[in-house]
Amino acid sequence: MEQAAAPSLLDAIFARRAEARRVVAERVAGDVLGALSALGVRAVLTGSVAEGRVRGHSDVDILILDNGGLDDVPVLLAAESAARGFPVDVVWAKYLKPHVLDDMLGKAVTP
């Protein structure tokens, strides 16, 4: 039986970077979802942060379920403002094909 190689220094650095990114990404996700909720927007967290597979380059993925009467641009600007420079991808459920939306909702985290 072949023995697995011990983690290298580079592996340890990547793991620390991913953990630091996870902590920040989760805080940012909460801030974005909170800001959107305050505007009456219904949104959920999707993607790598929701699925617990954050890497050193991960962003925050937000799925908009209902704009709360607002146009798309103000919703996007509110999300980006709340993210304070952290990369955030905003996707609207209304533009997705049903099978894609179902897949995203199956992996989403609600606030």
N, C-alpha and C positions, 0 to 999 in steps of 0.2 A: 504494500500500500504506500502510495506517495504521500509525503508529508507536506503540508502547506508551508509556504515561505513565511517567515516572520515579517510583520509589518515594517516597512522601511521608514526612514525619517520623513521622506516625502509623503508617504501614506498618512503619517501622523499629522503633518502640516495640513494636508487636505482635510483630514477629519476635524481638526480644530477650526479651520476656516468654515467648513460646512456647519458646524455647531454654532459658531458665532453668527453666521448668516441666518440660521434657523431662529435664534433668539430675536434678532432684529426683525426678521420677516413676520414672525408671529405678532410682535408688537405693532408693526405697521399694518398688518391685516386687521387687527382689532381697531386701530385708529381709523382706517378707511371705512370699514363696515359701520363703525359708530357714527362717523360724519355723514355717511349716506343715509343711515337710518334716521338721523336727526332731520334730514330733508324729506323724509317720507319715502325714500327709495328702498325697495326690497332687494337685497343682494345676498349672495352666499360666496364663501371662499371655495375655490377649486384649485386644481393643479398640484404642484409638488408640495406646497406648504400644507394643504388640506390632506394630502396623502401621506405626509410624514417622510418624504424623500427629498429633503432640501439638500442642495449642493452649494458650493461656494459661489456660484453664479446665479442661483435661483432668484426669480422675481415673485411678486404676489399676483395671483390671478383671481379676478373678481368677476362673477357672473351676475349680471343685472337681470332680475326677474320682473321688476316693475319700476318704471321711472318715477312713480309718484306724481304724475302730471307734469314733470319737467321734460324739456327737450334733452336729447342725448349729450350735447356739448356741455351744458352746465353740470350734468352728472359726471362726465369725464373730468372736467376741471376740478370738481369737488374731490374726486378720488385722488387725482394727482396732487392736489394741495395737501390733503391729509397724509399722503405718503411722504411728503417732505423730501423729495429727491430720490427716494428708493424706487427702483423700477416696479411699475405696476401695469398689468395688462387688464383692460376692462373689456368684457365681451357681453353683448346683449342677447338674451335668450330669444328675443323676437326675430333675430336674424339667422338663427341656427336651424339646420335641418333637424327634424324630430329625433332621429337616431343619435345624432351628435349631442343634442340637448339631454336626452335620456341618459347617455353615458356620463356626461358631466354632472348631472344631478345625482347620479348613483355614487359619485365620489366626492360630492360637495359636503362642506361643513357649514351648518347654519349658526348664526350668532346666538 
